[in-house]
Structure formats: C-alpha cells, structure tokens
Amino acid sequence: MREQILTFLEKNSKIDLAELAVLLGSSEDVILKEVQAMEQEHVICGYHTLIDWEKTNSEKVTALIEVRVTPQRGQGFDSIAERIYNYPEVQSVYLISGAYDLLVILQGKTLREVSGFVTDKLSTLDSVLSTATHFILKKYKDYGTILDKKEKDERMLVTP
C-alpha cells in the first residue's frame, strides 16, 4: 500500500487523504497513519509545488553544472557533495555516472550570477577538477508534468 500512496502523492501532493483512501479502498485513518509514518522515516522528504516561472514576472536562470571531483579518502564523493549542497543557490546535487561525477542544479537571477557561483565558489573548492555549465533555455516537461502543452484545435475540418 505504501508504494500506491507514494505514487499518488508524487503526482499530486495536495490530494485529499479521504479521496486517496477511497481510491485505494482503505480508511482515511489508515492512510493518514501511513503518510505520517513515512514522513517520520524520511521516506517522504518534503512537499513541493511545481511552478512554471516563465509565466511569471520573476527572472530566474537554471543551470545544470557537471562537476568532476577527486573523491575524498574514506568518504568518497559524500564530503564534497555536502559542501556543494550547503550553498543556498544549489537546488539539487546528484552523483552520476559518465565523464563527470556530480550534477549540480543551480538557480540564480542572472547568467552572470550563476557564472559567478561556478567561478568564485564551485571551482575554488580543492576537490573540484573541472566543471561544465549548461543553462536551461526552456522547460518542456518537468517532474512528469508537461509545461509546453499545445492547445488542440477542436474545430471540425470542413472540405468542399
């Protein structure tokens, strides 16, 4: 039942627990206890709202930064990852396979601000060997949600 609850919550964290109970054929009390237990166990780590910032007046720049690092003896990549994720600008840090070791997702107000973070903070860390920065120009789909939905033409085709 836990996986079913998590699947629904991942798609819509605002789902009413009574509605979720009906969908899963359970009682609201059972669902509530399961959700609370998963929150305490940190299976559920938080609740977020997906915002299409392009439709607001707010200026935000998102960058994906690939980072090649020297792993720390006895700690691997965890120590350097922790140093990076403690910066408030950093949204996410992932250990990845391939030519780079870490993927850092960063948000700033301008390209210059993001570039400054890379050159002034990230590149100066002693374990960082190199970086590659990629700016997100447009989001089409984010966290399973299509942001660039095309309106379907519902008109009937008329031919002579």
Residue frames as a rotation matrix with the C-alpha (Angstrom) as fourth column:
MET 1
0.572 0.821 0.000 0.00
0.821 -0.572 0.000 0.00
0.000 0.000 -1.000 0.00
ARG 2
0.233 -0.553 -0.800 2.94
0.348 -0.720 0.600 2.34
-0.908 -0.418 0.025 0.71
GLU 3
-0.763 -0.583 0.279 4.04
0.440 -0.152 0.885 2.40
-0.473 0.798 0.372 -2.92
GLN 4
-0.140 0.802 0.580 0.50
0.922 -0.108 0.372 3.18
0.361 0.587 -0.725 -4.06
ILE 5
0.691 0.353 -0.630 0.26
0.621 -0.736 0.269 6.07
-0.369 -0.578 -0.728 -1.58
LEU 6
-0.137 -0.858 -0.496 3.64
0.259 -0.514 0.818 7.38
-0.956 -0.017 0.293 -2.69
THR 7
-0.672 -0.070 0.737 2.68
0.735 0.058 0.676 7.16
-0.090 0.996 0.012 -6.36
PHE 8
0.360 0.883 0.300 -0.43
0.868 -0.435 0.240 9.27
0.343 0.174 -0.923 -5.79
LEU 9
0.691 -0.118 -0.713 1.37
0.423 -0.734 0.531 11.79
-0.586 -0.669 -0.458 -3.56
GLU 10
-0.414 -0.910 0.032 4.22
0.513 -0.204 0.834 12.16
-0.752 0.362 0.551 -6.05
LYS 11
-0.518 0.301 0.801 1.76
0.793 -0.183 0.581 13.15
0.321 0.936 -0.144 -8.76
ASN 12
0.056 0.619 0.784 -0.41
-0.001 -0.785 0.620 15.36
0.998 -0.035 -0.043 -6.52
SER 13
-0.762 -0.452 -0.463 0.77
0.436 0.169 -0.884 16.17
0.478 -0.876 0.069 -3.01
LYS 14
-0.810 0.518 0.274 -2.44
-0.586 -0.725 -0.363 18.13
0.010 -0.454 0.891 -2.40
ILE 15
-0.380 0.707 -0.596 -4.68
-0.093 0.612 0.785 15.10
0.920 0.354 -0.167 -2.85
ASP 16
0.099 0.537 0.837 -7.25
-0.947 -0.206 0.245 14.86
0.304 -0.818 0.489 -0.08
LEU 17
-0.833 -0.508 0.219 -6.50
-0.553 0.774 -0.309 11.88
-0.013 -0.379 -0.925 2.15
ALA 18
-0.122 0.871 0.475 -10.19
-0.346 0.411 -0.843 10.91
-0.930 -0.268 0.252 2.20
GLU 19
0.654 0.309 -0.691 -10.15
-0.734 0.036 -0.678 10.80
-0.184 0.950 0.251 -1.62
LEU 20
-0.281 -0.861 -0.423 -6.92
-0.868 0.417 -0.271 8.80
0.410 0.291 -0.864 -1.54
ALA 21
-0.673 0.101 0.733 -8.46
-0.473 0.704 -0.531 6.34
-0.569 -0.703 -0.426 0.91
VAL 22
0.447 0.892 0.074 -11.41
-0.422 0.283 -0.861 5.78
-0.789 0.354 0.503 -1.45
LEU 23
0.492 -0.315 -0.812 -9.08
-0.846 0.048 -0.531 5.30
0.207 0.948 -0.243 -4.43
LEU 24
-0.539 -0.808 -0.236 -7.04
-0.682 0.584 -0.440 2.74
0.494 -0.076 -0.866 -2.50
GLY 25
0.254 0.747 -0.614 -10.02
-0.127 0.656 0.744 1.03
0.959 -0.111 0.261 -0.86
SER 26
-0.465 -0.475 -0.747 -8.86
0.714 0.296 -0.634 1.85
0.523 -0.828 0.202 2.65
SER 27
0.616 0.648 -0.448 -9.87
0.788 -0.494 0.368 4.07
0.018 -0.579 -0.815 5.55
GLU 28
0.660 -0.328 0.676 -8.70
-0.045 -0.915 -0.401 7.66
0.750 0.235 -0.619 5.88
ASP 29
0.810 -0.333 0.482 -7.21
-0.545 -0.126 0.829 6.86
-0.215 -0.935 -0.283 9.29
VAL 30
0.620 -0.590 0.517 -5.02
0.503 0.805 0.315 4.08
-0.602 0.065 0.796 7.85
ILE 31
0.506 -0.411 0.758 -3.82
0.704 -0.310 -0.638 6.35
0.497 0.857 0.132 5.04
LEU 32
0.765 -0.182 0.618 -3.07
-0.368 -0.911 0.188 9.19
0.529 -0.371 -0.763 7.48
LYS 33
0.773 -0.479 0.416 -1.04
-0.275 0.337 0.900 6.88
-0.572 -0.810 0.128 9.74
GLU 34
0.522 -0.585 0.621 0.93
0.798 0.591 -0.115 5.52
-0.300 0.556 0.775 6.78
VAL 35
0.558 -0.286 0.779 1.71
0.374 -0.751 -0.544 9.04
0.741 0.595 -0.312 5.50
GLN 36
0.803 -0.239 0.546 2.77
-0.563 -0.605 0.564 10.21
0.195 -0.760 -0.620 8.96
ALA 37
0.711 -0.559 0.427 4.98
0.143 0.710 0.689 7.13
-0.689 -0.429 0.585 9.42
MET 38
0.447 -0.542 0.712 6.64
0.890 0.191 -0.414 7.72
0.089 0.818 0.568 6.03
GLU 39
0.680 -0.203 0.704 7.24
-0.085 -0.976 -0.200 11.37
0.728 0.076 -0.681 6.95
GLN 40
0.805 -0.362 0.471 8.89
-0.529 -0.075 0.846 10.34
-0.271 -0.929 -0.251 10.25
GLU 41
0.524 -0.599 0.606 11.02
0.450 0.798 0.400 7.74
-0.723 0.063 0.687 8.45
HIS 42
-0.041 -0.465 -0.884 12.01
-0.480 -0.767 0.426 10.37
-0.877 0.442 -0.192 5.85
VAL 43
-0.404 0.107 0.908 10.61
0.747 0.611 0.260 8.25
-0.527 0.784 -0.327 3.04
ILE 44
0.568 0.531 0.629 8.55
0.726 -0.683 -0.080 11.37
0.387 0.502 -0.773 2.30
CYS 45
-0.333 -0.878 -0.343 11.17
0.942 -0.321 -0.093 14.12
-0.028 -0.354 0.935 2.50
GLY 46
-0.717 0.128 -0.685 9.04
0.033 -0.976 -0.217 17.15
-0.696 -0.178 0.695 1.67
TYR 47
0.238 0.831 0.503 6.25
0.828 0.098 -0.553 18.57
-0.508 0.548 -0.664 -0.45
HIS 48
-0.717 -0.577 -0.391 6.91
0.241 -0.731 0.638 20.88
-0.655 0.363 0.663 -3.37
THR 49
0.522 0.834 -0.177 4.93
0.157 -0.299 -0.941 22.97
-0.838 0.464 -0.287 -5.79
LEU 50
-0.341 -0.589 0.733 5.91
0.848 0.144 0.510 22.86
-0.406 0.795 0.450 -9.47
ILE 51
0.437 0.426 -0.792 5.92
0.132 -0.902 -0.411 26.40
-0.890 0.075 -0.450 -10.87
ASP 52
0.256 -0.322 0.911 6.37
0.964 0.019 -0.264 27.44
0.067 0.947 0.315 -14.50
TRP 53
-0.018 -0.361 -0.932 8.49
0.570 -0.770 0.287 30.52
-0.822 -0.526 0.220 -13.79
GLU 54
-0.869 -0.295 0.399 8.37
0.489 -0.375 0.788 31.55
-0.082 0.879 0.470 -17.46
LYS 55
-0.112 0.923 0.368 4.71
0.682 -0.198 0.704 32.51
0.723 0.330 -0.607 -16.92
THR 56
0.601 0.237 -0.763 5.59
0.756 -0.478 0.447 34.92
-0.259 -0.846 -0.466 -14.10
ASN 57
0.893 -0.296 0.340 7.39
-0.124 -0.887 -0.445 38.25
0.433 0.355 -0.828 -13.95
SER 58
0.704 -0.649 0.287 10.17
-0.322 0.068 0.944 36.68
-0.633 -0.757 -0.161 -11.92
GLU 59
0.521 -0.636 -0.569 13.55
-0.698 0.065 -0.713 36.34
0.490 0.769 -0.410 -13.59
LYS 60
0.513 -0.392 0.764 15.23
-0.455 0.630 0.629 33.03
-0.728 -0.670 0.145 -12.86
VAL 61
0.216 -0.544 -0.811 18.08
-0.866 0.276 -0.416 31.21
0.450 0.792 -0.412 -14.54
THR 62
0.756 0.012 0.654 18.56
-0.378 0.824 0.422 27.49
-0.534 -0.566 0.628 -14.03
ALA 63
0.151 -0.789 -0.595 21.84
-0.928 0.094 -0.360 25.78
0.340 0.607 -0.719 -14.81
LEU 64
0.998 -0.047 0.044 22.97
0.033 0.965 0.262 22.17
-0.055 -0.260 0.964 -14.86
ILE 65
0.369 -0.929 0.037 26.59
-0.914 -0.369 -0.165 22.02
0.167 0.027 -0.986 -13.81
GLU 66
0.867 -0.225 -0.444 28.60
0.193 0.974 -0.117 18.87
0.459 0.016 0.888 -14.33
VAL 67
0.544 -0.677 0.495 31.44
-0.838 -0.472 0.274 18.61
0.048 -0.564 -0.824 -11.83
ARG 68
0.533 -0.511 -0.674 34.48
0.191 0.849 -0.492 16.35
0.824 0.134 0.550 -11.93
VAL 69
0.631 -0.245 0.736 36.00
-0.748 -0.447 0.491 15.91
0.209 -0.860 -0.465 -8.48
THR 70
-0.468 -0.751 -0.465 38.67
-0.336 0.638 -0.692 14.00
0.817 -0.167 -0.552 -6.61
PRO 71
0.599 0.732 -0.324 36.90
0.029 0.384 0.923 11.70
0.800 -0.562 0.209 -4.16
GLN 72
0.150 -0.493 0.857 37.98
-0.924 -0.378 -0.055 12.05
0.351 -0.784 -0.512 -0.52
ARG 73
-0.616 -0.457 -0.642 39.73
-0.205 0.880 -0.429 9.07
0.761 -0.132 -0.635 1.07
GLY 74
-0.916 0.255 -0.309 37.27
0.399 0.521 -0.755 7.14
-0.031 -0.815 -0.579 3.23
GLN 75
-0.372 0.812 -0.450 34.35
-0.005 -0.487 -0.874 9.44
-0.928 -0.323 0.185 2.29
GLY 76
-0.279 0.231 0.932 34.16
0.916 0.355 0.187 9.08
-0.288 0.906 -0.311 -1.48
PHE 77
-0.577 0.139 0.805 32.04
0.485 -0.734 0.475 11.81
0.657 0.665 0.356 -3.01
ASP 78
0.297 0.840 -0.455 29.86
0.875 -0.047 0.483 12.47
0.384 -0.541 -0.748 0.06
SER 79
-0.054 -0.387 -0.921 32.06
0.790 -0.581 0.198 15.14
-0.611 -0.716 0.337 1.64
ILE 80
-0.945 -0.317 -0.081 32.39
0.194 -0.741 0.643 17.32
-0.264 0.592 0.761 -1.47
ALA 81
-0.437 0.867 0.240 28.69
0.538 0.038 0.842 16.80
0.721 0.497 -0.483 -2.31
GLU 82
0.291 0.532 -0.795 27.78
0.957 -0.176 0.232 18.06
-0.017 -0.828 -0.560 1.16
ARG 83
-0.497 -0.533 -0.685 29.95
0.503 -0.820 0.273 21.16
-0.707 -0.209 0.676 0.76
ILE 84
-0.966 0.139 0.219 28.23
0.141 -0.429 0.892 21.91
0.218 0.892 0.395 -2.54
TYR 85
-0.219 0.976 -0.014 24.62
0.625 0.151 0.766 21.27
0.749 0.159 -0.643 -1.45
ASN 86
-0.045 0.176 -0.983 25.00
0.945 -0.311 -0.099 23.58
-0.323 -0.934 -0.152 1.55
TYR 87
-0.974 -0.200 -0.109 25.16
0.146 -0.916 0.373 26.63
-0.175 0.348 0.921 -0.74
PRO 88
-0.293 0.943 -0.156 21.67
0.035 -0.152 -0.988 28.22
-0.956 -0.295 0.012 -0.79
GLU 89
-0.148 0.208 -0.967 21.74
-0.905 -0.423 0.048 28.69
-0.399 0.882 0.251 -4.59
VAL 90
-0.886 -0.296 -0.357 22.05
-0.422 0.835 0.354 24.94
0.193 0.464 -0.865 -5.12
GLN 91
0.092 0.996 0.024 18.75
-0.986 0.087 0.140 23.20
0.137 -0.036 0.990 -5.76
SER 92
0.954 0.223 0.202 19.99
-0.239 0.969 0.056 19.62
-0.183 -0.102 0.978 -6.22
VAL 93
-0.120 -0.978 -0.168 23.16
-0.988 0.101 0.121 17.55
-0.102 0.180 -0.978 -6.24
TYR 94
0.902 0.411 0.130 23.38
-0.382 0.902 -0.202 14.09
-0.200 0.132 0.971 -7.79
LEU 95
-0.267 -0.904 0.333 26.18
-0.449 0.423 0.787 11.53
-0.853 0.061 -0.519 -8.04
ILE 96
0.730 0.548 -0.409 26.19
-0.572 0.161 -0.804 10.50
-0.374 0.821 0.431 -11.71
SER 97
0.291 -0.622 0.727 27.95
0.519 0.741 0.426 8.06
-0.803 0.253 0.539 -13.99
GLY 98
0.840 -0.011 0.543 29.97
0.520 -0.274 -0.809 9.11
0.157 0.962 -0.224 -17.03
ALA 99
0.064 -0.893 0.445 32.72
0.592 -0.325 -0.738 11.66
0.803 0.311 0.508 -17.61
TYR 100
-0.354 -0.110 0.929 31.66
-0.525 -0.799 -0.294 13.79
0.774 -0.592 0.225 -14.63
ASP 101
-0.850 -0.086 -0.519 30.98
0.328 0.684 -0.651 12.78
0.411 -0.724 -0.553 -11.05
LEU 102
-0.499 0.668 -0.552 28.33
0.565 -0.232 -0.792 15.20
-0.657 -0.707 -0.261 -9.79
LEU 103
-0.411 0.476 0.777 25.43
0.623 -0.476 0.621 17.02
0.666 0.739 -0.101 -11.38
VAL 104
-0.682 0.145 -0.717 24.56
0.538 -0.565 -0.626 20.27
-0.496 -0.812 0.307 -9.62
ILE 105
-0.038 0.726 0.687 21.31
0.825 -0.365 0.431 22.09
0.563 0.583 -0.585 -10.38
LEU 106
-0.649 -0.356 -0.672 21.54
0.665 -0.694 -0.275 25.75
-0.369 -0.626 0.687 -9.52
GLN 107
0.389 0.764 0.515 19.15
0.877 -0.478 0.048 28.70
0.283 0.433 -0.856 -9.68
GLY 108
-0.585 -0.532 -0.612 20.10
0.653 -0.757 0.032 32.34
-0.480 -0.381 0.790 -9.87
LYS 109
0.324 0.727 -0.605 18.66
0.202 -0.678 -0.707 35.65
-0.924 0.107 -0.366 -11.04
THR 110
0.693 -0.162 -0.703 21.03
-0.674 -0.491 -0.552 36.15
-0.256 0.856 -0.449 -13.99
LEU 111
0.851 -0.480 -0.212 23.53
0.231 0.706 -0.670 34.26
0.471 0.521 0.712 -16.13
ARG 112
0.050 -0.873 0.485 26.25
-0.341 -0.471 -0.814 36.35
0.939 -0.125 -0.321 -14.54
GLU 113
0.233 0.107 0.966 25.16
-0.972 -0.003 0.235 35.34
0.028 -0.994 0.104 -11.04
VAL 114
0.957 0.140 0.252 25.25
-0.150 0.989 0.019 31.64
-0.247 -0.056 0.967 -11.95
SER 115
0.608 -0.794 0.005 28.60
0.243 0.181 -0.953 32.02
0.756 0.581 0.303 -13.72
GLY 116
0.044 -0.567 0.823 29.95
-0.716 -0.592 -0.370 33.83
0.697 -0.572 -0.432 -10.67
PHE 117
0.650 0.234 0.723 28.92
-0.704 0.543 0.457 30.94
-0.286 -0.806 0.518 -8.44
VAL 118
0.959 -0.282 0.024 30.77
0.267 0.871 -0.412 28.50
0.095 0.401 0.911 -10.67
THR 119
0.311 -0.910 0.275 33.97
0.245 -0.203 -0.948 30.55
0.918 0.362 0.159 -10.87
ASP 120
-0.094 -0.364 0.927 34.03
-0.665 -0.670 -0.331 32.06
0.741 -0.647 -0.180 -7.36
LYS 121
0.212 0.263 0.941 32.69
-0.943 0.310 0.125 29.21
-0.258 -0.914 0.314 -5.24
LEU 122
0.924 0.285 0.255 32.48
-0.233 0.948 -0.217 25.89
-0.303 0.141 0.942 -7.04
SER 123
0.741 -0.664 -0.100 35.76
0.120 0.278 -0.953 26.00
0.660 0.695 0.286 -8.97
THR 124
0.051 -0.760 0.647 37.69
-0.726 -0.473 -0.499 27.13
0.686 -0.445 -0.576 -5.89
LEU 125
0.760 0.223 0.610 36.84
-0.600 0.602 0.527 24.01
-0.250 -0.767 0.592 -3.88
ASP 126
-0.142 -0.987 0.069 40.03
-0.879 0.158 0.450 21.97
-0.455 0.003 -0.891 -3.56
SER 127
-0.334 0.045 0.941 38.42
0.070 0.997 -0.022 18.68
-0.940 0.058 -0.337 -4.72
VAL 128
0.723 0.690 -0.029 36.90
0.054 -0.098 -0.994 20.14
-0.689 0.717 -0.108 -7.90
LEU 129
-0.297 -0.846 0.443 38.92
0.534 0.237 0.811 19.29
-0.791 0.477 0.382 -11.00
SER 130
-0.998 0.021 0.057 36.65
0.037 -0.532 0.846 20.73
0.048 0.847 0.530 -13.71
THR 131
-0.280 0.956 -0.092 33.11
0.161 -0.048 -0.986 21.87
-0.946 -0.291 -0.140 -14.47
ALA 132
-0.915 0.183 0.359 30.81
0.338 -0.139 0.931 22.15
0.220 0.973 0.065 -17.47
THR 133
-0.608 0.702 -0.372 27.83
0.013 -0.459 -0.888 24.51
-0.794 -0.545 0.270 -17.23
HIS 134
-0.780 0.498 0.379 24.63
0.514 0.164 0.842 24.11
0.357 0.852 -0.384 -19.25
PHE 135
-0.837 0.534 -0.116 21.87
-0.370 -0.711 -0.598 26.73
-0.402 -0.458 0.793 -18.98
ILE 136
-0.428 0.797 0.426 18.25
0.785 0.562 -0.261 25.65
-0.447 0.223 -0.866 -19.30
LEU 137
-0.999 0.043 -0.016 16.71
-0.044 -0.815 0.578 27.76
0.012 0.578 0.816 -22.03
LYS 138
-0.200 0.980 -0.016 13.20
-0.908 -0.179 0.377 26.32
0.367 0.090 0.926 -21.94
LYS 139
-0.824 0.045 0.565 11.46
-0.282 0.833 -0.477 23.58
-0.492 -0.552 -0.674 -19.98
TYR 140
-0.513 0.656 -0.553 9.07
-0.601 0.185 0.777 21.35
0.612 0.731 0.300 -21.90
LYS 141
0.579 0.618 -0.532 8.40
-0.004 0.654 0.756 18.79
0.815 -0.436 0.381 -19.18
ASP 142
-0.466 -0.700 0.540 9.41
-0.566 -0.233 -0.791 18.92
0.680 -0.675 -0.288 -15.53
TYR 143
-0.838 0.070 0.542 8.86
-0.448 0.479 -0.755 16.24
-0.312 -0.875 -0.370 -12.87
GLY 144
-0.757 0.504 0.416 6.45
0.571 0.819 0.046 14.40
-0.318 0.272 -0.908 -15.17
THR 145
0.267 0.871 -0.411 4.34
0.479 -0.491 -0.728 17.49
-0.836 -0.002 -0.548 -15.91
ILE 146
-0.198 -0.261 0.945 4.18
0.971 -0.184 0.153 18.85
0.134 0.948 0.290 -19.46
LEU 147
-0.229 0.025 -0.973 4.72
0.471 -0.872 -0.133 22.61
-0.852 -0.489 0.188 -19.30
ASP 148
-0.754 -0.150 -0.639 4.52
-0.428 -0.626 0.652 23.35
-0.498 0.766 0.408 -23.02
LYS 149
-0.343 0.705 0.620 1.07
0.543 0.688 -0.482 21.93
-0.767 0.172 -0.619 -23.73
LYS 150
-0.995 0.087 -0.044 -0.24
-0.081 -0.488 0.869 22.70
0.055 0.868 0.493 -27.16
GLU 151
-0.299 0.954 0.015 -3.88
-0.491 -0.140 -0.860 23.63
-0.818 -0.264 0.511 -27.35
LYS 152
-0.703 0.126 0.700 -5.74
0.538 0.738 0.408 21.14
-0.465 0.663 -0.587 -29.53
ASP 153
-0.806 0.469 -0.362 -7.77
-0.591 -0.676 0.441 22.60
-0.038 0.569 0.821 -32.35
GLU 154
-0.639 0.632 0.437 -11.28
0.175 0.674 -0.718 21.31
-0.749 -0.383 -0.541 -31.67
ARG 155
-0.075 0.637 -0.767 -12.77
-0.777 -0.520 -0.356 22.76
-0.625 0.569 0.534 -34.84
MET 156
0.385 0.267 0.883 -14.22
0.280 0.878 -0.388 20.34
-0.879 0.397 0.263 -37.37
LEU 157
-0.744 -0.661 -0.093 -12.47
0.032 -0.174 0.984 20.06
-0.667 0.730 0.151 -40.69
VAL 158
0.445 0.888 -0.116 -14.72
-0.032 -0.114 -0.993 21.34
-0.895 0.446 -0.023 -43.47
THR 159
-0.734 -0.658 0.170 -13.95
0.132 0.108 0.985 20.28
-0.667 0.745 0.008 -47.04
PRO 160
-0.286 0.657 -0.698 -15.82
-0.837 -0.525 -0.152 21.31
-0.466 0.541 0.700 -50.18
